[in-house]
Amino acid sequence: MRYAQIVLGPAGAGKSTYCAALQQFGLDTQRVINVVNLDPAAEKFAYDACADIRELVEVDDVMEVEDVTYGPNGGLIFCMEYLMQPDGLEWLRDALGETEDDYTLFDCPGQIELYTHMDVMRNLLDVLQSWNFRICAVFVLDSHYMVDASKFLSGSLTALSAMMKLEVPHVNLLSKMDLLDKKSRSQLSMFLDPDVHELLSSDHMGSRFNKKYQKLTAALARTLDDHSLVRYVPINIRKQDSIQNALIMIDSRIQYGEDLDVKTKDFDYADPEDQEPPGDD
């Protein structure tokens, strides 16, 4: 059995930073965590990638083809669809290897349409599952959006849409906790475990749009709350205990560690007959 996290979320949410932090955490705790870059438009990242889709196809190369007129988003979608072709899947399988008990993070592009209403990422997950991967989708959202009720609802609906589309175990992470100021951190608890009535009556719902569509907003908020559809786990990449808590939750979703063999170690014990007698004091 092999294990994977599909790291997704809006552009700029901190997906690559999260992958780098988890890989470093693995090094610190003697745990191998591989990372695959699946963003063909990535310019740089801090982790050591075991596979990089830019070796297969890049957005800039697609946009420079004369007989097509792709923009950045169209070029990125073309790259992801090219990955799903036989040659692309063969490249990915060769890059991943066949090692059992692998733990791999797939750092995905930030174009949210890939997860909400297109089939390309769902098809990729089906392929990975056929390769014996247990998968958890990790939706990363910037915590700065969780201090405003309308943004909270928008982010939650996007996370819910991705969760329903992908149909795999799912965890929502709030990133950049270390960048929040004291006032924002004090407000965050309202959104981590939201009370709909308190949220809708708070000062965070004071915009003209929210007043006009108050009933619609209230219905969406109650739907999320009544069915416990979306919950968030804050993560601070500067604190190892925060990373560990998030990793434990994700590992439990994919049952990581339950099938691992118990590792034993042989110890060399000194033969008493080979030891010199203690000298006289």
Backbone as JSON, one array per atom type, in Angstrom:
{
  "sequence": "MRYAQIVLGPAGAGKSTYCAALQQFGLDTQRVINVVNLDPAAEKFAYDACADIRELVEVDDVMEVEDVTYGPNGGLIFCMEYLMQPDGLEWLRDALGETEDDYTLFDCPGQIELYTHMDVMRNLLDVLQSWNFRICAVFVLDSHYMVDASKFLSGSLTALSAMMKLEVPHVNLLSKMDLLDKKSRSQLSMFLDPDVHELLSSDHMGSRFNKKYQKLTAALARTLDDHSLVRYVPINIRKQDSIQNALIMIDSRIQYGEDLDVKTKDFDYADPEDQEPPGDD",
  "N": [[0.83, -1.19, 0.0], [0.4, 2.27, -0.73], [0.71, 5.81, 0.01], [-0.81, 9.05, -0.13], [-1.03, 12.62, -0.28], [-3.13, 14.92, -1.78], [-2.53, 18.04, -2.47], [-4.31, 20.87, -2.54], [-6.01, 23.94, -3.48], [-6.73, 27.53, -3.49], [-4.79, 29.79, -5.59], [-1.79, 31.03, -4.19], [-2.36, 30.31, -1.6], [-0.58, 28.95, -0.03], [0.29, 26.35, -0.57], [2.65, 25.15, -1.66], [4.5, 25.98, 0.25], [3.51, 24.66, 2.47], [3.97, 21.99, 1.66], [6.77, 21.99, 1.58], [7.32, 22.46, 4.28], [6.27, 20.15, 5.46], [7.91, 18.2, 4.3], [10.37, 18.89, 5.42], [9.75, 18.49, 8.09], [9.49, 15.74, 8.02], [12.17, 15.03, 7.55], [13.27, 15.86, 9.96], [12.1, 14.13, 11.73], [12.85, 11.66, 10.92], [11.38, 10.48, 8.83], [10.34, 9.55, 5.66], [9.18, 11.7, 3.28], [7.96, 12.25, 0.25], [7.75, 14.64, -2.44], [5.82, 15.78, -5.14], [5.82, 17.97, -7.8], [3.09, 19.25, -9.36], [2.39, 21.5, -10.69], [2.48, 23.1, -13.59], [3.09, 25.73, -14.06], [4.69, 26.65, -12.09], [7.22, 28.63, -10.6], [9.23, 28.6, -8.66], [10.11, 26.63, -5.79], [10.43, 25.48, -2.39], [10.93, 22.87, -1.66], [12.4, 19.57, -2.15], [11.85, 18.1, -5.04], [10.67, 14.96, -6.06], [9.62, 14.43, -8.47], [8.82, 16.45, -11.25], [6.47, 18.17, -12.99], [7.12, 19.99, -14.93], [9.22, 18.97, -16.29], [8.0, 17.41, -18.1], [5.99, 18.96, -19.4], [5.45, 22.46, -19.91], [3.74, 25.48, -19.02], [4.49, 27.88, -20.31], [5.69, 26.96, -22.66], [3.51, 25.82, -23.95], [1.91, 28.05, -24.4], [3.41, 29.38, -26.27], [3.13, 28.06, -28.64], [2.39, 28.33, -32.03], [0.01, 27.72, -33.48], [-2.03, 27.65, -31.64], [-4.01, 29.45, -29.25], [-3.77, 29.77, -26.46], [-4.31, 31.16, -23.24], [-2.9, 31.88, -19.96], [-4.49, 30.31, -18.1], [-5.84, 28.54, -19.82], [-3.63, 27.3, -20.99], [-2.57, 26.01, -18.75], [-4.6, 24.17, -18.12], [-4.48, 22.63, -20.44], [-1.94, 21.48, -20.06], [-2.4, 19.85, -17.78], [-4.28, 18.09, -18.8], [-2.72, 16.93, -20.74], [-0.95, 15.55, -19.15], [-2.59, 13.47, -18.39], [-2.67, 11.86, -20.57], [-1.55, 8.81, -22.22], [1.34, 8.87, -22.53], [2.02, 10.85, -20.67], [1.09, 9.75, -18.24], [2.68, 7.49, -18.13], [5.17, 8.69, -17.8], [4.76, 9.83, -15.24], [4.33, 7.56, -13.66], [6.78, 6.23, -13.89], [8.39, 8.14, -12.65], [7.43, 8.09, -10.04], [8.01, 5.54, -9.19], [8.0, 2.22, -7.69], [7.91, 1.71, -5.0], [6.87, 0.24, -1.99], [4.75, 1.44, 0.68], [5.3, 4.09, 0.3], [5.15, 7.63, 0.91], [3.64, 10.36, -0.33], [3.43, 13.73, -1.36], [1.39, 15.61, -3.47], [1.81, 18.47, -5.05], [-0.39, 20.65, -6.19], [-1.78, 22.64, -8.96], [-3.1, 26.03, -8.61], [-5.47, 26.74, -9.85], [-8.75, 26.81, -9.37], [-10.85, 25.72, -10.76], [-10.06, 23.27, -11.7], [-10.68, 21.46, -9.75], [-13.31, 21.82, -9.03], [-15.27, 21.74, -11.13], [-14.24, 20.4, -13.3], [-13.01, 17.32, -14.76], [-10.4, 16.43, -14.72], [-8.66, 16.3, -12.45], [-10.02, 14.55, -10.8], [-9.93, 12.27, -12.41], [-7.19, 11.83, -12.34], [-6.86, 11.13, -9.66], [-8.26, 8.72, -9.65], [-6.54, 7.18, -11.23], [-4.22, 7.14, -9.62], [-5.22, 5.76, -7.42], [-5.63, 3.31, -8.6], [-3.04, 2.59, -8.81], [-2.48, 1.71, -6.34], [-2.54, 3.62, -4.29], [-3.52, 5.17, -1.28], [-5.49, 7.95, -0.68], [-5.65, 11.29, 0.47], [-7.34, 14.3, 0.21], [-6.08, 17.49, 0.64], [-7.14, 20.51, 1.41], [-6.04, 23.69, 1.17], [-6.36, 26.78, 2.69], [-6.03, 30.27, 2.9], [-5.61, 31.73, 6.03], [-6.18, 34.4, 6.42], [-8.52, 34.91, 5.14], [-10.42, 34.05, 6.82], [-11.47, 35.82, 8.62], [-13.61, 37.24, 7.99], [-17.01, 37.08, 7.42], [-18.36, 36.72, 4.95], [-16.28, 35.97, 3.25], [-15.53, 33.67, 4.55], [-17.75, 32.0, 4.09], [-17.59, 31.86, 1.29], [-15.07, 30.6, 0.89], [-15.6, 28.2, 2.24], [-17.66, 27.06, 0.71], [-16.28, 26.64, -1.65], [-14.37, 24.78, -0.8], [-16.11, 22.72, -0.1], [-17.24, 22.13, -2.6], [-14.99, 21.1, -3.96], [-14.52, 18.87, -2.34], [-16.82, 17.32, -2.78], [-16.57, 16.84, -5.51], [-14.15, 15.4, -5.81], [-14.34, 13.17, -4.11], [-12.83, 11.74, -2.12], [-11.18, 10.99, 1.02], [-10.96, 13.93, 3.06], [-9.41, 16.92, 4.17], [-9.44, 20.13, 5.57], [-7.23, 22.78, 5.71], [-6.09, 25.64, 7.46], [-3.9, 27.97, 6.48], [-0.87, 29.97, 7.01], [-1.02, 30.86, 9.64], [0.88, 31.92, 11.27], [1.2, 34.46, 10.36], [-0.93, 36.01, 11.04], [-2.29, 38.85, 12.73], [-2.68, 39.92, 16.19], [-5.34, 40.7, 16.71], [-6.78, 39.5, 14.6], [-6.3, 36.8, 15.14], [-7.73, 36.52, 17.48], [-10.31, 36.69, 16.55], [-10.56, 34.45, 15.06], [-11.5, 32.07, 16.19], [-14.24, 32.18, 16.03], [-14.76, 31.33, 13.48], [-13.6, 28.86, 13.2], [-15.11, 27.07, 14.69], [-17.97, 27.59, 13.93], [-20.82, 29.45, 14.99], [-23.86, 29.8, 13.63], [-25.9, 31.73, 14.05], [-24.6, 33.64, 15.61], [-22.59, 34.35, 13.84], [-23.97, 35.43, 11.63], [-25.19, 37.6, 12.76], [-23.14, 39.22, 13.42], [-20.7, 41.92, 13.2], [-19.3, 41.35, 10.96], [-20.9, 40.87, 8.83], [-21.8, 43.12, 7.51], [-21.88, 44.33, 4.96], [-23.31, 45.86, 1.98], [-24.07, 44.01, 0.05], [-24.43, 41.66, 1.54], [-26.54, 42.4, 3.18], [-28.59, 42.7, 1.31], [-28.86, 40.13, 0.26], [-29.46, 38.59, 2.46], [-31.1, 36.45, 3.36], [-30.41, 34.38, 1.6], [-27.68, 34.09, 2.2], [-27.91, 33.33, 4.89], [-29.22, 30.86, 4.59], [-27.27, 29.35, 3.24], [-25.25, 29.34, 5.17], [-26.53, 27.98, 7.28], [-26.89, 25.48, 6.11], [-24.24, 24.54, 5.84], [-23.6, 24.45, 8.54], [-25.57, 22.83, 9.81], [-25.16, 20.28, 8.78], [-22.56, 19.8, 9.31], [-20.54, 20.07, 7.32], [-18.15, 21.31, 6.56], [-15.11, 21.79, 8.13], [-12.31, 23.34, 9.73], [-8.76, 23.06, 10.14], [-6.33, 24.7, 11.83], [-2.96, 25.55, 10.92], [0.36, 26.09, 11.78], [3.28, 26.6, 10.32], [5.65, 27.13, 11.51], [5.74, 25.88, 13.88], [6.42, 22.81, 15.23], [4.7, 21.08, 16.62], [2.21, 21.87, 15.74], [2.31, 21.2, 13.02], [2.62, 18.45, 13.33], [0.19, 17.71, 14.57], [-1.66, 18.26, 12.53], [-0.74, 16.46, 10.62], [-1.13, 14.01, 11.87], [-3.93, 13.9, 11.91], [-4.48, 13.83, 9.13], [-3.12, 11.47, 8.41], [-4.67, 9.61, 9.78], [-6.95, 9.63, 8.25], [-6.26, 8.25, 5.96], [-5.38, 5.94, 6.98], [-2.69, 5.59, 7.5], [0.2, 3.87, 8.47], [-1.03, 1.73, 9.75], [-0.7, -0.59, 8.32], [1.98, -0.92, 8.21], [5.05, -2.67, 8.56], [6.4, -3.89, 11.6], [9.29, -2.41, 12.72], [12.38, -3.77, 13.49], [15.38, -3.9, 15.41], [18.65, -5.09, 15.6], [20.72, -5.62, 18.35], [24.05, -5.45, 19.46], [25.42, -7.28, 21.94], [27.83, -7.23, 24.46], [30.12, -9.87, 25.07], [30.33, -11.38, 28.2], [32.61, -12.89, 28.89], [34.59, -11.79, 27.36], [35.13, -9.41, 28.49], [37.35, -7.36, 30.34], [38.52, -7.98, 33.65], [37.65, -5.84, 36.38], [40.0, -3.45, 37.49], [42.19, -3.32, 40.41], [41.47, -0.95, 42.91]],
  "CA": [[0.0, 0.0, 0.0], [1.11, 3.54, -0.8], [-0.1, 6.86, 0.61], [-0.6, 10.33, -0.81], [-1.85, 13.81, -0.06], [-3.34, 15.81, -2.92], [-2.56, 19.36, -1.84], [-4.99, 21.77, -3.46], [-6.49, 25.18, -2.89], [-6.55, 28.7, -4.35], [-3.43, 30.28, -5.81], [-1.28, 31.87, -3.12], [-2.83, 29.88, -0.28], [0.54, 28.39, 0.73], [0.39, 24.91, -0.8], [4.06, 24.76, -1.8], [5.13, 26.2, 1.54], [3.06, 23.54, 3.3], [4.69, 20.79, 1.23], [8.16, 22.13, 2.02], [7.35, 22.32, 5.74], [6.05, 18.74, 5.78], [9.1, 17.44, 3.94], [11.39, 19.18, 6.43], [9.31, 17.79, 9.3], [9.86, 14.35, 7.83], [13.61, 14.9, 7.77], [13.55, 16.04, 11.39], [11.55, 13.0, 12.49], [13.31, 10.44, 10.26], [10.28, 9.93, 8.06], [10.52, 9.93, 4.27], [8.0, 12.31, 2.66], [8.27, 12.7, -1.1], [6.89, 15.7, -2.97], [5.73, 15.87, -6.59], [5.26, 19.23, -8.29], [2.15, 19.09, -10.47], [2.03, 22.82, -11.2], [3.35, 23.39, -14.74], [3.4, 27.15, -14.1], [5.49, 27.0, -10.91], [8.5, 29.27, -10.88], [10.21, 28.09, -7.7], [9.55, 26.08, -4.56], [11.51, 25.23, -1.42], [11.11, 21.45, -1.38], [13.17, 18.76, -3.08], [10.82, 17.35, -5.74], [11.07, 13.68, -6.65], [9.13, 14.52, -9.84], [8.41, 17.82, -11.58], [5.72, 18.1, -14.25], [7.74, 20.87, -15.91], [10.09, 18.14, -17.12], [7.13, 16.84, -19.13], [5.34, 20.04, -20.15], [5.39, 23.74, -19.22], [2.72, 26.4, -19.51], [5.09, 28.84, -21.24], [5.89, 26.3, -23.95], [2.2, 25.65, -24.58], [1.42, 29.36, -24.84], [4.23, 29.86, -27.38], [2.81, 27.33, -29.87], [1.8, 29.31, -32.94], [-1.32, 27.39, -33.99], [-3.01, 27.71, -30.55], [-4.07, 30.78, -28.63], [-4.06, 29.57, -25.05], [-3.82, 32.06, -22.22], [-2.29, 31.14, -18.84], [-5.38, 29.28, -17.56], [-6.04, 27.52, -20.85], [-2.38, 26.54, -21.11], [-2.43, 25.12, -17.59], [-5.54, 23.07, -18.28], [-3.9, 21.76, -21.48], [-0.83, 20.72, -19.44], [-2.94, 18.82, -16.91], [-4.89, 17.08, -19.66], [-1.62, 16.21, -21.39], [-0.45, 14.61, -18.15], [-3.48, 12.31, -18.33], [-2.48, 11.03, -21.76], [-0.7, 7.65, -21.91], [2.74, 9.23, -22.35], [2.15, 11.58, -19.42], [0.92, 8.83, -17.12], [3.88, 6.65, -18.09], [6.21, 9.51, -17.17], [4.48, 9.97, -13.81], [4.52, 6.28, -12.98], [8.23, 5.99, -13.8], [8.95, 9.07, -11.67], [7.01, 7.69, -8.69], [8.6, 4.26, -8.83], [7.09, 1.18, -7.23], [8.26, 1.41, -3.61], [5.74, 0.1, -1.07], [4.69, 2.33, 1.86], [5.66, 5.47, -0.05], [4.27, 8.72, 1.35], [3.92, 11.36, -1.35], [2.59, 14.92, -1.47], [1.25, 16.12, -4.82], [1.59, 19.91, -4.99], [-1.22, 20.87, -7.37], [-1.98, 24.03, -9.37], [-4.07, 26.79, -7.84], [-6.69, 27.04, -10.6], [-9.74, 26.06, -8.61], [-11.78, 25.01, -11.65], [-9.58, 21.9, -11.88], [-11.22, 20.6, -8.69], [-14.71, 22.08, -8.75], [-16.2, 21.34, -12.18], [-13.58, 19.65, -14.37], [-12.79, 15.92, -14.39], [-9.02, 16.02, -14.87], [-8.06, 15.9, -11.18], [-10.71, 13.33, -10.37], [-9.38, 11.17, -13.2], [-5.84, 11.57, -11.83], [-7.0, 10.39, -8.4], [-8.64, 7.35, -10.0], [-5.34, 6.5, -11.69], [-3.36, 6.91, -8.46], [-5.82, 4.7, -6.62], [-5.37, 2.05, -9.31], [-1.64, 2.29, -8.53], [-2.4, 1.27, -4.95], [-2.4, 4.76, -3.39], [-4.59, 5.69, -0.45], [-5.36, 9.37, -0.95], [-6.41, 12.29, 1.22], [-7.28, 15.64, -0.38], [-5.8, 18.51, 1.65], [-7.54, 21.81, 0.85], [-5.34, 24.73, 1.92], [-7.0, 28.09, 2.55], [-5.34, 31.33, 3.64], [-6.36, 32.09, 7.23], [-6.6, 35.8, 6.36], [-9.89, 34.95, 4.64], [-11.33, 33.53, 7.84], [-11.81, 36.87, 9.58], [-14.72, 37.93, 7.38], [-18.04, 36.06, 7.27], [-18.65, 36.44, 3.54], [-15.15, 35.21, 2.72], [-15.61, 32.35, 5.17], [-18.74, 31.22, 3.35], [-17.07, 31.62, -0.05], [-14.03, 29.58, 1.0], [-16.2, 26.94, 2.66], [-18.37, 26.49, -0.42], [-15.28, 26.14, -2.59], [-13.84, 23.54, -0.23], [-17.17, 21.72, -0.2], [-17.34, 21.75, -4.0], [-13.86, 20.21, -4.25], [-14.72, 17.63, -1.6], [-17.86, 16.53, -3.46], [-16.1, 16.46, -6.83], [-13.05, 14.43, -5.77], [-14.84, 11.97, -3.45], [-11.81, 11.04, -1.36], [-11.04, 11.62, 2.34], [-10.71, 15.36, 2.83], [-9.07, 17.74, 5.33], [-9.26, 21.55, 5.26], [-6.21, 23.41, 6.54], [-5.93, 27.1, 7.43], [-2.46, 28.25, 6.43], [-0.36, 31.3, 7.34], [-1.42, 31.26, 10.99], [1.97, 32.7, 11.87], [1.18, 35.82, 9.81], [-2.09, 36.74, 11.54], [-2.04, 39.73, 13.86], [-3.35, 39.49, 17.42], [-6.78, 40.92, 16.59], [-7.33, 38.49, 13.7], [-6.26, 35.52, 15.83], [-8.8, 36.5, 18.47], [-11.56, 36.52, 15.84], [-10.53, 33.23, 14.26], [-12.25, 31.0, 16.83], [-15.61, 32.28, 15.56], [-14.9, 30.66, 12.19], [-13.16, 27.48, 13.32], [-16.29, 26.34, 15.15], [-18.91, 28.71, 13.77], [-22.22, 29.48, 15.38], [-24.46, 30.52, 12.51], [-26.63, 32.91, 14.5], [-23.61, 34.64, 16.01], [-21.87, 34.78, 12.65], [-24.83, 36.25, 10.78], [-25.55, 38.84, 13.44], [-21.92, 39.94, 13.78], [-20.33, 43.07, 12.37], [-18.63, 40.87, 9.76], [-21.88, 40.71, 7.76], [-22.39, 44.44, 7.37], [-21.8, 44.9, 3.63], [-24.59, 46.04, 1.3], [-24.42, 42.76, -0.61], [-24.93, 40.71, 2.53], [-27.86, 42.85, 3.63], [-29.55, 42.46, 0.24], [-29.04, 38.69, 0.09], [-29.31, 38.05, 3.81], [-31.75, 35.15, 3.47], [-29.58, 33.4, 0.87], [-26.48, 33.88, 3.0], [-28.3, 32.57, 6.08], [-29.52, 29.49, 4.19], [-26.0, 28.67, 2.97], [-24.55, 29.15, 6.44], [-27.21, 26.92, 8.04], [-26.61, 24.2, 5.46], [-22.9, 24.13, 6.25], [-23.57, 24.2, 9.98], [-26.45, 21.73, 10.21], [-24.63, 18.99, 8.33], [-21.12, 19.74, 9.65], [-19.92, 19.72, 6.05], [-16.8, 21.86, 6.41], [-14.42, 22.21, 9.34], [-10.95, 23.75, 9.41], [-7.68, 22.79, 11.08], [-5.27, 25.7, 11.64], [-1.61, 25.02, 10.93], [1.44, 27.06, 11.83], [4.43, 25.83, 9.84], [6.82, 27.43, 12.34], [5.64, 25.09, 15.11], [6.39, 21.4, 14.87], [3.54, 20.4, 17.18], [1.08, 22.19, 14.87], [2.46, 20.34, 11.83], [2.38, 17.06, 13.73], [-1.24, 17.52, 14.81], [-2.33, 18.2, 11.22], [-0.31, 15.23, 9.95], [-1.81, 12.88, 12.53], [-5.31, 13.88, 11.43], [-4.48, 13.38, 7.74], [-2.72, 10.06, 8.4], [-5.79, 8.78, 10.22], [-7.92, 9.55, 7.16], [-5.81, 7.25, 4.98], [-4.94, 4.78, 7.75], [-1.25, 5.43, 7.35], [0.88, 3.25, 9.6], [-1.69, 0.52, 10.23], [-0.22, -1.76, 7.58], [3.43, -0.94, 8.17], [5.7, -3.72, 9.32], [7.13, -3.45, 12.79], [10.72, -2.38, 12.44], [13.19, -4.26, 14.59], [16.8, -3.57, 15.33], [19.52, -6.02, 16.32], [21.7, -4.97, 19.21], [25.23, -6.26, 19.76], [25.7, -7.29, 23.37], [29.2, -7.67, 24.74], [30.25, -11.16, 25.74], [30.97, -11.16, 29.51], [33.93, -13.53, 28.97], [35.57, -10.96, 26.66], [35.37, -8.19, 29.24], [38.46, -7.42, 31.29], [38.09, -7.8, 35.05], [37.96, -4.51, 36.9], [41.28, -3.35, 38.18], [42.16, -3.0, 41.86], [41.6, 0.47, 43.2]],
  "C": [[0.88, 1.26, 0.0], [0.15, 4.65, -0.37], [0.22, 8.2, -0.05], [-1.53, 11.39, -0.25], [-1.93, 14.58, -1.37], [-3.55, 17.2, -2.36], [-3.13, 20.36, -2.84], [-5.49, 22.99, -2.71], [-6.22, 26.34, -3.81], [-5.08, 29.07, -4.51], [-3.02, 31.2, -4.67], [-1.69, 31.46, -1.73], [-1.71, 29.3, 0.58], [0.71, 26.9, 0.55], [1.84, 24.44, -0.87], [4.81, 24.93, -0.49], [4.75, 25.08, 2.52], [3.81, 22.26, 2.95], [6.14, 20.83, 1.7], [8.28, 21.93, 3.53], [7.16, 20.86, 6.15], [7.27, 17.89, 5.43], [10.22, 17.67, 4.96], [11.04, 18.51, 7.75], [9.66, 16.31, 9.21], [11.34, 14.1, 8.04], [13.96, 14.99, 9.25], [13.1, 14.85, 12.21], [11.89, 11.65, 11.86], [12.16, 9.7, 9.56], [10.38, 10.44, 6.63], [9.19, 10.45, 3.71], [8.44, 12.87, 1.31], [7.3, 13.79, -1.54], [6.98, 15.69, -4.5], [5.14, 17.23, -6.96], [4.38, 18.96, -9.51], [1.69, 20.43, -11.03], [2.96, 23.18, -12.35], [3.7, 24.86, -14.88], [4.25, 27.59, -12.91], [6.81, 27.61, -11.32], [9.58, 28.77, -9.93], [9.45, 27.53, -6.5], [10.71, 25.63, -3.69], [11.76, 23.76, -1.15], [11.94, 20.78, -2.46], [12.19, 17.82, -3.78], [11.39, 16.04, -6.3], [10.58, 13.58, -8.1], [8.59, 15.91, -10.06], [7.75, 17.8, -12.95], [6.34, 18.99, -15.32], [8.76, 20.14, -16.76], [9.31, 17.5, -18.27], [6.53, 17.92, -20.02], [5.29, 21.29, -19.28], [4.35, 24.64, -19.85], [3.3, 27.35, -20.55], [5.29, 28.23, -22.62], [4.56, 26.14, -24.69], [1.7, 26.98, -25.14], [2.2, 29.89, -26.04], [3.97, 29.11, -28.69], [1.99, 28.23, -30.78], [0.36, 29.0, -33.33], [-2.38, 27.28, -32.88], [-2.95, 29.08, -29.92], [-4.45, 30.66, -27.16], [-3.52, 30.74, -24.22], [-3.25, 31.24, -21.08], [-3.19, 30.02, -18.31], [-5.62, 28.16, -18.56], [-4.81, 26.66, -21.04], [-2.2, 25.57, -19.97], [-3.36, 23.93, -17.69], [-5.04, 22.09, -19.35], [-2.8, 20.89, -20.89], [-1.36, 19.58, -18.58], [-3.62, 17.71, -17.72], [-3.84, 16.28, -20.41], [-1.01, 15.19, -20.42], [-1.29, 13.34, -18.12], [-3.45, 11.46, -19.58], [-1.53, 9.87, -21.42], [0.77, 8.0, -21.69], [2.96, 9.97, -21.03], [2.03, 10.68, -18.22], [2.11, 7.89, -17.0], [5.04, 7.4, -17.45], [6.01, 9.6, -15.67], [4.74, 8.67, -13.08], [6.01, 5.95, -12.85], [8.86, 6.89, -12.74], [8.62, 8.66, -10.25], [7.67, 6.39, -8.25], [7.54, 3.3, -8.31], [7.31, 0.83, -5.77], [7.0, 1.32, -2.75], [5.89, 1.05, 0.12], [5.23, 3.72, 1.57], [4.66, 6.44, 0.54], [4.6, 9.92, 0.48], [2.92, 12.5, -1.26], [2.57, 15.36, -2.93], [0.86, 17.59, -4.73], [0.9, 20.34, -6.27], [-1.34, 22.35, -7.73], [-3.09, 24.71, -8.57], [-5.34, 27.15, -8.58], [-7.82, 26.17, -10.06], [-10.71, 25.31, -9.49], [-11.34, 23.58, -11.9], [-10.22, 20.95, -10.89], [-12.72, 20.74, -8.52], [-15.65, 21.61, -9.86], [-15.54, 20.68, -13.39], [-13.22, 18.26, -13.86], [-11.32, 15.54, -14.33], [-8.4, 15.58, -13.55], [-8.73, 14.66, -10.62], [-10.17, 12.12, -11.12], [-7.97, 10.81, -12.72], [-5.91, 10.78, -10.53], [-7.4, 8.94, -8.67], [-7.42, 6.55, -10.46], [-4.42, 6.18, -10.51], [-3.91, 5.8, -7.58], [-5.62, 3.34, -7.28], [-3.92, 1.63, -9.15], [-1.41, 1.98, -7.06], [-2.11, 2.41, -3.97], [-3.68, 4.94, -2.58], [-4.41, 7.21, -0.41], [-6.22, 10.19, 0.0], [-6.23, 13.63, 0.5], [-7.1, 16.64, 0.75], [-6.06, 19.88, 1.0], [-6.95, 22.9, 1.73], [-5.98, 26.09, 1.63], [-6.27, 29.09, 3.43], [-6.19, 31.77, 4.82], [-6.81, 33.55, 7.24], [-8.03, 35.94, 5.82], [-10.9, 34.49, 5.68], [-11.67, 34.56, 8.9], [-12.93, 37.74, 9.02], [-15.77, 36.88, 7.02], [-18.31, 35.72, 5.81], [-17.52, 35.65, 2.9], [-15.13, 33.8, 3.3], [-16.59, 31.47, 4.41], [-18.24, 30.89, 1.94], [-16.02, 30.51, -0.04], [-14.61, 28.22, 1.35], [-16.94, 26.28, 1.52], [-17.41, 25.95, -1.47], [-14.68, 24.83, -2.1], [-14.85, 22.41, -0.34], [-17.32, 21.22, -1.63], [-16.22, 20.8, -4.39], [-14.03, 18.86, -3.57], [-15.73, 16.73, -2.31], [-17.39, 16.04, -4.82], [-15.08, 15.33, -6.77], [-13.44, 13.12, -5.1], [-13.73, 11.1, -2.85], [-11.8, 11.65, 0.04], [-10.48, 13.02, 2.23], [-10.43, 16.05, 4.17], [-8.85, 19.18, 4.86], [-8.27, 22.16, 6.24], [-6.26, 24.93, 6.36], [-4.45, 27.42, 7.54], [-2.16, 29.67, 6.9], [-0.84, 31.79, 8.7], [-0.37, 32.13, 11.65], [1.97, 34.15, 11.4], [-0.01, 36.63, 10.3], [-1.7, 37.66, 12.69], [-2.9, 39.29, 15.05], [-4.86, 39.63, 17.32], [-7.42, 39.84, 15.72], [-7.34, 37.12, 14.37], [-7.4, 35.4, 16.84], [-10.16, 36.28, 17.81], [-11.68, 35.15, 15.18], [-11.4, 32.12, 14.86], [-13.72, 31.01, 16.39], [-15.83, 31.47, 14.29], [-14.44, 29.21, 12.23], [-14.3, 26.58, 13.78], [-17.46, 27.3, 15.12], [-20.28, 28.44, 14.36], [-22.93, 30.38, 14.38], [-25.14, 31.8, 12.96], [-25.67, 34.02, 14.92], [-22.89, 35.21, 14.79], [-22.71, 35.75, 11.82], [-25.22, 37.56, 11.44], [-24.34, 39.69, 13.79], [-21.67, 41.1, 12.82], [-19.69, 42.63, 11.07], [-19.58, 40.71, 8.58], [-22.52, 42.04, 7.39], [-22.37, 45.03, 5.97], [-23.18, 45.01, 2.99], [-25.04, 44.76, 0.61], [-25.04, 41.78, 0.38], [-26.31, 41.11, 3.05], [-28.93, 42.54, 2.59], [-29.88, 40.98, 0.11], [-28.92, 37.97, 1.44], [-29.92, 36.66, 3.95], [-30.95, 34.06, 2.77], [-28.34, 33.07, 1.67], [-26.79, 33.03, 4.23], [-28.57, 31.11, 5.74], [-28.24, 28.71, 3.92], [-25.26, 28.37, 4.27], [-25.19, 28.03, 7.26], [-26.96, 25.55, 7.44], [-25.24, 23.66, 5.86], [-22.87, 23.71, 7.71], [-24.38, 22.97, 10.37], [-25.86, 20.37, 9.88], [-23.14, 18.82, 8.63], [-20.28, 19.39, 8.42], [-18.47, 20.17, 5.95], [-16.28, 22.29, 7.77], [-12.96, 22.48, 8.98], [-9.98, 23.39, 10.55], [-6.59, 23.83, 10.86], [-3.9, 25.05, 11.72], [-0.61, 26.16, 10.89], [2.73, 26.32, 11.48], [5.7, 26.12, 10.64], [6.82, 26.62, 13.64], [5.48, 23.63, 14.75], [5.17, 20.68, 15.43], [2.29, 20.68, 16.35], [1.12, 21.34, 13.6], [2.13, 18.9, 12.18], [0.9, 16.78, 13.95], [-2.01, 17.4, 13.5], [-1.99, 16.89, 10.53], [-0.98, 14.0, 10.56], [-3.25, 12.76, 12.03], [-5.39, 13.35, 9.99], [-4.12, 11.9, 7.65], [-3.87, 9.14, 8.82], [-6.83, 8.62, 9.13], [-7.55, 8.45, 6.15], [-5.23, 6.01, 5.65], [-3.45, 4.51, 7.56], [-0.66, 4.83, 8.63], [0.25, 1.97, 10.08], [-1.18, -0.73, 9.55], [1.3, -1.86, 7.55], [3.97, -2.08, 9.02], [6.41, -3.13, 10.52], [8.62, -3.53, 12.49], [11.49, -2.8, 13.69], [14.65, -3.91, 14.36], [17.59, -4.55, 16.17], [20.56, -5.24, 17.11], [22.84, -5.96, 19.48], [25.54, -6.14, 21.25], [27.12, -7.84, 23.59], [29.18, -9.01, 25.48], [30.95, -10.95, 27.07], [32.36, -11.76, 29.61], [35.0, -12.7, 28.3], [35.9, -9.68, 27.42], [36.53, -8.38, 30.22], [37.95, -7.24, 32.71], [38.44, -6.4, 35.52], [39.25, -4.51, 37.67], [41.12, -3.02, 39.65], [42.32, -1.5, 42.04], [42.73, 0.67, 44.24]]
}
